């Protein structure tokens, strides 16, 4: 029950976090935004939600998920209503609202230590993978935001999301419980963060998550714009295809955690990175969308989802239980920041060269380098435990 409640809360907060992405093309047309400004608009909530995971993870170690998850859900209602009821009339207003909308993205740093404390080590990979499937909240946003705007106007998806957040905040406050063995740390937040920073696995997992989850976030926020520009799809068609990408990645995340429990996270990570490198290299040539382009994106979605699940199986394997929240905050921040940079790079490259090829080629190179890093440095860390 605790895993289910945490996963639902994660999904709802991610739904709110991703509200601006499906509306990027709409705001681009209505406000006359450039490709870079559109990329900036959808990237701001990502970077705030990422950096915010560091303090939120440390606060979760201190106050527990029972307090933090309903509190965060209630706070996220404020920027959601601001954007829906008036904060979408200019780029400046959207950026301000998007900044505070980033709160929703910090829910991840609450849920991982909360779920981790409820399960024994040999089951944490699958449990955290199931929780990680809550990132499918971005698919909810992709599938519902544009239709809700069509039905009732720009405010409608924001109001609906705010109501759902409020219902969840009340239910979570009543039903959530911290694990029986959970204890409040005595060290100050700054010391816990410093201790987390001294663990090699913190930085190894941060880089892996920046590439794998960052790649997922980048595609989930920028894929509609990419598909509309590169293939001439309509806004609704592009959003639906992005939802398919997100759904597959979501379904593969618990699979990646389960496979890590069975075969070890290193094998899962190296396989996922190899698939990402091949998929990105293929898409760099902008092949026909059917079937080659679609297959390339779907195999990358599956690999990014499974690899993201494997990263936190690695964290659960190597990090002491009382430091999981702090380490999760740092690693989660790295993952979100990894998703912040690619949309800006893609927008800038398209503005300069009229092509996305260089950006996708760069992803292939980064994935290949990360594969080599995993097979050497990260593998040595697991061998030493």
Secondary structure, 3 states (H helix, E strand, C coil): CHHHHHHHHHHHHHHHHCHHHHCHHHHHHHHCCCHHHHHHHHHHHHHHHHHHHHHHHHHHHHHCHHHHHHHHHHHHHHHHHHHHHCCCCCHHHHHHHHHHHHHHHHHHHHHHHHHHCCCCHHHHHHHHHHHHHHHHHHHHHHHHHHHHHHHHCCHHHHHHHHHHHHHHHHHHHHHCCCCCCCCCCCCCHHHHHHHHHCCHHHHHHHHHHHHHHHHHHHHHHHHHHHHHHHHCCCHHHHHHHHHHHHHHHHHHHHHHHHHHHHHCHHHHHHHHHHHHHHHHHHHCCCCCHHHHHHHHHHHHHHHHHHHHHHHHHHHHHHCCHHHHHHHHHHHHHHHHHHHHHHHHHHHHHHHHHCCCHHHHHHHHHHHHHHHHHHHHHHHHHHHCC
